[in-house]
């Protein structure tokens, strides 16, 4: 497929394209390939995200169903945001640490124990 870049280590875990039209064409090709093997892309489980300084809305469809566009998502315990800010990651990790420190019955020795 022309213009296709696979993201991550999983095949077709993510699709990347520089232009919306190229991504639409890739989705159509992917959907056609899936149909050849009796599979369908579930638009309800599919999301899209535009990464950049300015938020741009894209209109992607799979089987005439709109694909949801998100501003961020969590992948391998890291928050990926459309503006590539790390603020959400830092806030999330601080919250996780607070939760661990405030857990009932947990002592500071338990937190730093190497298992």
MMTF fields as JSON, N, C-alpha, C and O atoms, coordinates in Angstrom:
{
  "mmtfVersion": "1.0.0",
  "mmtfProducer": "UNKNOWN",
  "numBonds": 459,
  "numAtoms": 460,
  "numGroups": 115,
  "numChains": 1,
  "numModels": 1,
  "chainsPerModel": [1],
  "groupsPerChain": [115],
  "chainIdList": ["A"],
  "bondAtomList": [4, 2, 8, 6, 12, 10, 16, 14, 20, 18, 24, 22, 28, 26, 32, 30, 36, 34, 40, 38, 44, 42, 48, 46, 52, 50, 56, 54, 60, 58, 64, 62, 68, 66, 72, 70, 76, 74, 80, 78, 84, 82, 88, 86, 92, 90, 96, 94, 100, 98, 104, 102, 108, 106, 112, 110, 116, 114, 120, 118, 124, 122, 128, 126, 132, 130, 136, 134, 140, 138, 144, 142, 148, 146, 152, 150, 156, 154, 160, 158, 164, 162, 168, 166, 172, 170, 176, 174, 180, 178, 184, 182, 188, 186, 192, 190, 196, 194, 200, 198, 204, 202, 208, 206, 212, 210, 216, 214, 220, 218, 224, 222, 228, 226, 232, 230, 236, 234, 240, 238, 244, 242, 248, 246, 252, 250, 256, 254, 260, 258, 264, 262, 268, 266, 272, 270, 276, 274, 280, 278, 284, 282, 288, 286, 292, 290, 296, 294, 300, 298, 304, 302, 308, 306, 312, 310, 316, 314, 320, 318, 324, 322, 328, 326, 332, 330, 336, 334, 340, 338, 344, 342, 348, 346, 352, 350, 356, 354, 360, 358, 364, 362, 368, 366, 372, 370, 376, 374, 380, 378, 384, 382, 388, 386, 392, 390, 396, 394, 400, 398, 404, 402, 408, 406, 412, 410, 416, 414, 420, 418, 424, 422, 428, 426, 432, 430, 436, 434, 440, 438, 444, 442, 448, 446, 452, 450, 456, 454],
  "bondOrderList": [1, 1, 1, 1, 1, 1, 1, 1, 1, 1, 1, 1, 1, 1, 1, 1, 1, 1, 1, 1, 1, 1, 1, 1, 1, 1, 1, 1, 1, 1, 1, 1, 1, 1, 1, 1, 1, 1, 1, 1, 1, 1, 1, 1, 1, 1, 1, 1, 1, 1, 1, 1, 1, 1, 1, 1, 1, 1, 1, 1, 1, 1, 1, 1, 1, 1, 1, 1, 1, 1, 1, 1, 1, 1, 1, 1, 1, 1, 1, 1, 1, 1, 1, 1, 1, 1, 1, 1, 1, 1, 1, 1, 1, 1, 1, 1, 1, 1, 1, 1, 1, 1, 1, 1, 1, 1, 1, 1, 1, 1, 1, 1, 1, 1],
  "groupList": [{"groupName": "UNK", "atomNameList": ["N", "CA", "C", "O"], "elementList": ["N", "C", "C", "O"], "formalChargeList": [0, 0, 0, 0], "bondAtomList": [1, 0, 2, 1, 3, 2], "bondOrderList": [1, 1, 2], "singleLetterCode": "X", "chemCompType": "L-PEPTIDE LINKING"}],
  "groupTypeList": [0, 0, 0, 0, 0, 0, 0, 0, 0, 0, 0, 0, 0, 0, 0, 0, 0, 0, 0, 0, 0, 0, 0, 0, 0, 0, 0, 0, 0, 0, 0, 0, 0, 0, 0, 0, 0, 0, 0, 0, 0, 0, 0, 0, 0, 0, 0, 0, 0, 0, 0, 0, 0, 0, 0, 0, 0, 0, 0, 0, 0, 0, 0, 0, 0, 0, 0, 0, 0, 0, 0, 0, 0, 0, 0, 0, 0, 0, 0, 0, 0, 0, 0, 0, 0, 0, 0, 0, 0, 0, 0, 0, 0, 0, 0, 0, 0, 0, 0, 0, 0, 0, 0, 0, 0, 0, 0, 0, 0, 0, 0, 0, 0, 0, 0],
  "groupIdList": [1, 2, 3, 4, 5, 6, 7, 8, 9, 10, 11, 12, 13, 14, 15, 16, 17, 18, 19, 20, 21, 22, 23, 24, 25, 26, 27, 28, 29, 30, 31, 32, 33, 34, 35, 36, 37, 38, 39, 40, 41, 42, 43, 44, 45, 46, 47, 48, 49, 50, 51, 52, 53, 54, 55, 56, 57, 58, 59, 60, 61, 62, 63, 64, 65, 66, 67, 68, 69, 70, 71, 72, 73, 74, 75, 76, 77, 78, 79, 80, 81, 82, 83, 84, 85, 86, 87, 88, 89, 90, 91, 92, 93, 94, 95, 96, 97, 98, 99, 100, 101, 102, 103, 104, 105, 106, 107, 108, 109, 110, 111, 112, 113, 114, 115],
  "secStructList": [7, 6, 6, 7, 3, 3, 7, 1, 1, 1, 6, 6, 1, 7, 3, 3, 7, 1, 1, 2, 2, 2, 2, 2, 2, 2, 2, 2, 2, 2, 2, 2, 2, 2, 2, 2, 6, 6, 7, 7, 7, 7, 4, 4, 4, 7, 3, 3, 7, 7, 7, 1, 1, 1, 7, 7, 7, 7, 7, 7, 3, 3, 6, 6, 3, 3, 7, 3, 3, 7, 1, 3, 3, 3, 3, 6, 6, 3, 3, 3, 3, 6, 6, 7, 7, 1, 2, 2, 2, 2, 2, 2, 2, 2, 2, 2, 2, 2, 2, 2, 2, 2, 1, 6, 6, 7, 7, 2, 2, 2, 2, 6, 7, 7, 7],
  "xCoordList": [0.845, 0.0, 0.891, 1.77, 0.67, 1.489, 1.198, 0.037, 2.239, 2.073, 1.814, 1.519, 1.918, 1.6, 2.84, 3.899, 2.697, 3.742, 3.099, 2.088, 3.661, 3.141, 3.799, 5.006, 3.011, 3.54, 3.68, 2.898, 4.665, 4.858, 5.377, 5.776, 5.375, 5.86, 4.756, 5.024, 3.506, 2.386, 2.011, 1.921, 1.788, 1.392, 0.093, -0.893, 0.106, -1.055, -1.618, -2.825, -0.741, -1.155, -1.576, -2.481, -0.934, -1.314, -0.932, 0.047, -1.702, -1.424, -1.075, -1.73, -0.064, 0.342, 0.392, 0.827, -0.06, 0.003, 0.148, -0.326, 0.791, 0.995, -0.245, -0.42, -1.096, -2.285, -3.526, -3.476, -4.631, -5.892, -6.344, -6.833, -6.19, -6.628, -5.854, -6.423, -4.569, -3.753, -4.24, -4.341, -4.541, -5.028, -6.391, -6.652, -7.248, -8.546, -8.346, -8.995, -7.438, -7.158, -6.607, -6.963, -5.744, -5.171, -6.268, -6.288, -7.19, -8.291, -9.176, -9.616, -9.436, -10.252, -9.543, -10.16, -8.239, -7.451, -7.402, -7.535, -7.209, -7.159, -8.503, -8.551, -9.587, -10.919, -11.173, -11.733, -10.765, -10.93, -10.143, -10.633, -8.921, -8.094, -8.726, -8.715, -9.274, -9.929, -11.132, -11.348, -11.916, -13.111, -12.767, -13.548, -11.605, -11.172, -11.001, -11.154, -10.682, -10.47, -11.655, -11.556, -12.768, -13.972, -13.923, -14.632, -13.091, -12.981, -13.556, -13.671, -13.916, -14.422, -13.689, -13.334, -13.467, -12.902, -14.057, -15.05, -13.937, -14.98, -14.755, -13.825, -15.598, -15.446, -15.624, -15.068, -16.39, -16.596, -15.339, -15.185, -14.439, -13.206, -12.008, -10.879, -12.252, -11.188, -11.194, -12.252, -10.024, -9.919, -8.838, -7.955, -8.927, -7.898, -7.423, -8.153, -6.191, -5.646, -4.72, -3.881, -4.877, -3.988, -2.974, -3.335, -1.704, -0.643, -0.055, 0.381, -0.048, 0.5, 0.2, -0.449, 0.678, 0.462, -0.978, -1.528, -1.58, -2.964, -3.858, -3.529, -4.995, -5.931, -6.718, -7.347, -6.673, -7.367, -8.323, -7.932, -9.553, -10.535, -10.416, -10.296, -10.45, -10.425, -11.708, -12.303, -12.114, -13.342, -12.967, -12.86, -12.77, -12.435, -13.635, -14.32, -13.883, -15.029, -14.596, -13.751, -15.207, -15.012, -16.397, -17.218, -16.663, -17.979, -19.093, -20.112, -18.894, -19.835, -20.115, -21.104, -19.268, -19.374, -18.206, -17.07, -18.483, -17.438, -16.468, -16.866, -15.192, -14.149, -13.947, -13.746, -14.001, -13.861, -12.458, -11.469, -12.378, -11.092, -10.867, -11.723, -9.717, -9.414, -8.262, -7.471, -8.18, -7.098, -5.929, -4.813, -6.195, -5.123, -5.575, -6.769, -4.612, -4.915, -3.743, -2.63, -4.005, -2.961, -2.464, -3.251, -1.158, -0.518, 0.695, 1.592, 0.727, 1.817, 2.075, 3.219, 0.995, 1.024, 1.547, 1.849, 1.662, 2.056, 0.908, 0.266, 0.654, -0.391, 0.196, 1.137, -0.37, 0.033, -1.002, -2.195, -0.556, -1.498, -1.256, -0.163, -2.308, -2.225, -1.242, -0.727, -0.972, -0.003, 1.388, 2.289, 1.557, 2.824, 3.349, 4.553, 2.45, 2.81, 2.989, 2.295, 3.913, 4.122, 3.446, 3.61, 2.69, 2.041, 1.104, 1.091, 0.324, -0.609, 0.132, -0.322, 1.258, 2.048, 2.554, 2.459, 3.09, 3.635, 2.524, 2.693, 1.394, 0.266, -0.249, -0.572, -0.326, -0.816, 0.131, -0.316, 1.426, 2.399, 2.432, 2.611, 2.259, 2.185, 0.964, 1.039, -0.167, -1.393, -1.209, -1.689, -0.514, -0.265, 0.629, 0.415, 1.621, 2.517, 1.756, 1.934, 0.904, 0.082, -0.788, -0.903, -1.395, -2.268, -1.479, -1.967, -0.262, 0.569, 0.971, 0.97, 1.313, 1.719, 0.546, 0.721, -0.645, -1.82, -2.565, -3.575, -2.092, -2.738, -2.739, -1.734, -3.86, -3.961, -3.032, -2.953, -2.336, -1.496, -0.139, 0.666, 0.13, 1.428, 2.412, 2.115, 3.561, 4.594, 5.604, 5.648, 6.415, 7.418, 8.43, 8.987, 8.673, 9.596, 9.042, 9.793, 7.709, 7.087, 7.194, 7.35, 7.11, 7.141, 8.508, 8.591, 9.57, 10.906, 11.525, 12.688, 10.761, 11.276, 11.484, 10.629, 12.606, 12.923, 12.463, 13.034, 11.438, 10.941, 11.605, 11.314],
  "yCoordList": [-1.174, 0.0, 1.237, 1.374, 2.111, 3.312, 4.257, 4.467, 4.828, 5.801, 5.213, 5.951, 3.907, 3.235, 3.115, 2.696, 3.482, 3.253, 2.521, 2.976, 1.41, 0.68, 1.241, 1.482, 1.453, 1.974, 0.874, -0.076, 0.992, 0.004, -1.304, -1.385, -2.322, -3.634, -4.529, -5.596, -4.106, -4.922, -4.557, -3.373, -5.549, -5.232, -4.45, -4.844, -3.352, -2.471, -2.032, -1.832, -1.879, -1.341, 0.103, 0.56, 0.816, 2.184, 2.492, 1.962, 3.335, 3.775, 5.255, 6.024, 5.656, 7.05, 7.54, 6.825, 8.77, 9.377, 10.887, 11.455, 11.52, 12.962, 13.742, 14.892, 13.132, 13.829, 12.984, 11.755, 13.663, 12.986, 12.101, 10.994, 12.568, 11.783, 10.471, 9.436, 10.518, 9.297, 8.305, 7.108, 8.807, 7.932, 7.341, 6.172, 8.125, 7.594, 6.453, 5.412, 6.663, 5.628, 4.366, 3.253, 4.539, 3.4, 2.633, 1.403, 3.362, 2.705, 1.912, 0.81, 2.47, 1.762, 0.494, -0.568, 0.599, -0.57, -1.63, -2.824, -1.177, -2.102, -2.804, -4.014, -2.053, -2.631, -3.652, -4.718, -3.337, -4.277, -5.563, -6.661, -5.417, -6.592, -7.437, -8.666, -6.781, -7.511, -8.287, -9.434, -7.666, -8.319, -9.569, -10.521, -9.588, -10.765, -11.972, -13.113, -11.722, -12.798, -12.955, -13.643, -12.311, -12.434, -11.666, -12.009, -10.624, -9.818, -8.434, -7.988, -7.757, -6.389, -5.513, -5.968, -4.26, -3.291, -2.739, -2.276, -2.784, -2.285, -0.79, -0.405, 0.059, 1.51, 1.978, 3.007, 1.237, 1.632, 1.43, 2.08, 0.544, 0.288, 0.981, 0.834, 1.735, 2.405, 3.887, 4.517, 4.449, 5.878, 6.494, 5.803, 7.807, 8.526, 9.7, 10.204, 10.13, 11.284, 12.031, 11.428, 13.346, 14.2, 14.778, 15.36, 14.613, 15.111, 16.366, 16.346, 17.457, 18.715, 19.848, 19.662, 21.022, 22.188, 22.678, 23.121, 22.6, 23.029, 21.796, 20.827, 21.851, 20.739, 20.832, 21.85, 19.765, 19.703, 18.521, 17.408, 18.763, 17.684, 16.957, 17.588, 15.635, 14.83, 14.011, 13.681, 13.697, 12.934, 11.582, 11.431, 10.607, 9.26, 8.362, 8.471, 7.474, 6.577, 5.159, 4.944, 4.193, 2.779, 2.186, 2.261, 1.598, 1.027, 2.044, 1.711, 3.268, 4.387, 4.759, 5.435, 4.334, 4.738, 5.659, 5.388, 6.743, 7.707, 7.1, 6.365, 7.419, 6.997, 8.133, 9.283, 7.804, 8.818, 9.413, 8.692, 10.735, 11.405, 11.759, 12.38, 11.367, 11.597, 12.587, 12.771, 13.218, 14.158, 13.502, 14.021, 12.333, 11.583, 10.153, 9.854, 9.272, 7.886, 7.315, 7.84, 6.242, 5.602, 4.37, 3.501, 4.304, 3.193, 2.782, 3.592, 1.532, 1.01, 1.909, 2.247, 2.289, 3.108, 4.52, 5.206, 4.974, 6.351, 7.041, 6.458, 8.29, 9.059, 9.747, 10.533, 9.441, 10.083, 11.172, 10.883, 12.422, 13.506, 14.116, 14.024, 14.745, 15.28, 16.445, 16.718, 17.139, 18.246, 17.822, 18.652, 16.522, 15.912, 16.476, 16.449, 16.985, 17.493, 16.317, 15.307, 16.445, 15.379, 15.693, 14.94, 16.787, 17.175, 16.091, 15.793, 15.5, 14.458, 13.255, 12.648, 12.906, 11.759, 12.032, 11.172, 13.228, 13.578, 13.581, 13.016, 14.208, 14.261, 12.862, 12.568, 12.001, 10.646, 9.856, 9.128, 9.997, 9.264, 9.783, 9.004, 11.095, 11.652, 11.102, 10.751, 11.024, 10.478, 9.011, 8.58, 8.244, 6.838, 6.723, 5.849, 7.596, 7.572, 7.964, 7.347, 8.996, 9.417, 8.27, 8.023, 7.579, 6.461, 5.38, 4.812, 5.098, 4.076, 4.511, 3.697, 5.793, 6.283, 6.335, 6.128, 6.61, 6.753, 5.45, 5.441, 4.363, 3.074, 2.698, 2.858, 2.202, 1.815, 0.654, -0.311, 0.759, -0.342, -0.411, -1.283, 0.485, 0.455, 1.343, 2.503, 0.807, 1.608, 2.046, 1.501, 3.04, 3.517, 2.421, 2.398, 1.522, 0.411, -0.519, -1.042, -0.722, -1.577, -0.968, -1.683, 0.365, 1.03, 0.903, 0.799, 0.911, 0.901, -0.484, -0.642, -1.49, -2.859, -3.352, -3.143, -3.998, -4.56, -6.014, -6.855, -6.31, -7.702, -8.466, -9.647],
  "zCoordList": [0.0, 0.0, 0.0, 0.851, -0.926, -1.036, 0.115, 0.467, 0.705, 1.772, 3.142, 4.082, 3.275, 4.544, 5.406, 4.939, 6.656, 7.65, 8.807, 9.343, 9.195, 10.345, 11.585, 11.596, 12.637, 13.892, 14.908, 14.915, 15.764, 16.822, 16.28, 15.118, 17.104, 16.703, 16.195, 15.642, 16.377, 15.956, 14.525, 14.201, 13.657, 12.29, 12.28, 12.904, 11.573, 11.433, 12.777, 12.91, 13.785, 15.071, 14.931, 15.628, 14.044, 13.739, 12.297, 11.77, 11.687, 10.327, 10.374, 11.077, 9.64, 9.63, 8.188, 7.285, 7.995, 6.668, 6.84, 7.825, 5.898, 5.985, 5.563, 5.963, 4.767, 4.277, 4.527, 4.5, 4.768, 5.065, 3.906, 4.134, 2.673, 1.499, 1.392, 1.046, 1.687, 1.632, 2.685, 2.417, 3.881, 4.946, 4.583, 4.869, 3.964, 3.511, 2.512, 2.607, 1.552, 0.557, 1.219, 0.832, 2.212, 2.927, 3.654, 3.629, 4.307, 5.011, 4.054, 4.381, 2.875, 1.875, 1.432, 1.347, 1.149, 0.741, 1.843, 1.576, 3.084, 4.21, 4.373, 4.594, 4.266, 4.385, 3.28, 3.539, 2.053, 0.938, 1.186, 0.92, 1.697, 1.986, 3.09, 3.017, 4.107, 5.206, 4.691, 5.083, 3.814, 3.277, 2.485, 2.471, 1.82, 1.066, 1.98, 1.543, 3.254, 4.221, 5.181, 6.197, 4.846, 5.661, 6.966, 7.912, 7.034, 8.248, 8.001, 6.859, 9.091, 9.003, 10.012, 11.1, 9.644, 10.571, 11.393, 10.833, 12.701, 13.589, 13.812, 14.522, 13.211, 13.324, 14.762, 15.148, 15.564, 16.962, 17.802, 18.836, 17.383, 18.118, 17.473, 17.94, 16.402, 15.665, 16.004, 16.012, 16.285, 16.571, 15.7, 15.191, 15.541, 14.797, 15.632, 16.486, 15.379, 16.081, 15.14, 14.471, 15.09, 14.312, 15.282, 16.305, 14.952, 15.822, 15.186, 14.035, 15.95, 15.455, 16.403, 17.432, 16.05, 16.908, 16.85, 17.858, 15.686, 15.525, 15.423, 14.739, 16.117, 16.056, 14.758, 14.47, 13.987, 12.706, 12.747, 13.1, 12.391, 12.355, 11.018, 9.968, 11.066, 9.852, 9.786, 10.812, 8.59, 8.382, 7.793, 6.576, 8.666, 8.215, 8.444, 9.461, 7.491, 7.576, 7.219, 6.35, 7.922, 7.621, 7.461, 8.376, 6.305, 6.015, 6.284, 6.889, 5.834, 5.994, 7.441, 7.722, 8.356, 9.753, 10.08, 9.691, 10.791, 11.138, 12.144, 13.048, 11.969, 12.897, 13.895, 13.505, 15.183, 16.226, 16.216, 16.082, 16.358, 16.47, 17.929, 18.559, 18.472, 19.882, 20.021, 19.096, 21.185, 21.463, 22.159, 22.145, 22.782, 23.443, 23.664, 23.628, 23.893, 24.248, 25.02, 24.969, 25.73, 26.534, 25.788, 25.411, 25.579, 24.882, 25.7, 25.933, 26.136, 26.958, 28.172, 28.476, 28.857, 30.063, 29.854, 30.831, 28.614, 28.326, 27.611, 26.738, 27.988, 27.339, 26.12, 26.226, 24.961, 23.714, 23.439, 23.345, 23.308, 23.064, 21.691, 21.131, 21.16, 19.803, 19.7, 18.616, 20.816, 20.755, 21.219, 21.34, 21.479, 21.901, 23.217, 23.47, 24.055, 25.375, 26.325, 26.206, 27.262, 28.23, 29.564, 30.524, 29.645, 30.905, 31.408, 32.603, 30.522, 30.941, 31.504, 32.474, 30.912, 31.38, 32.789, 33.665, 33.005, 34.315, 35.361, 36.442, 35.053, 36.0, 36.322, 37.473, 35.313, 35.523, 36.424, 37.31, 36.202, 37.023, 38.459, 39.395, 38.638, 39.988, 40.706, 41.884, 40.0, 40.592, 40.982, 42.031, 40.135, 40.456, 41.697, 42.536, 41.811, 42.97, 44.235, 45.285, 44.134, 45.281, 45.767, 46.967, 44.822, 45.16, 45.902, 46.879, 45.438, 46.079, 47.49, 48.413, 47.661, 48.979, 49.951, 51.152, 49.436, 50.29, 50.527, 51.23, 49.962, 50.143, 51.619, 52.312, 52.086, 53.501, 53.802, 53.042, 54.911, 55.357, 54.675, 55.003, 53.738, 53.053, 53.803, 54.092, 54.11, 54.757, 53.702, 52.599, 54.064, 53.107, 52.787, 51.689, 53.722, 53.479, 52.399, 51.576, 52.411, 51.4, 50.01, 49.02, 49.942, 48.636, 47.957, 46.733, 48.754, 48.162, 48.156, 47.784, 48.563, 48.593, 47.162, 46.302, 46.911, 45.614, 45.595, 46.289, 44.805, 44.752, 43.656, 43.463]
}
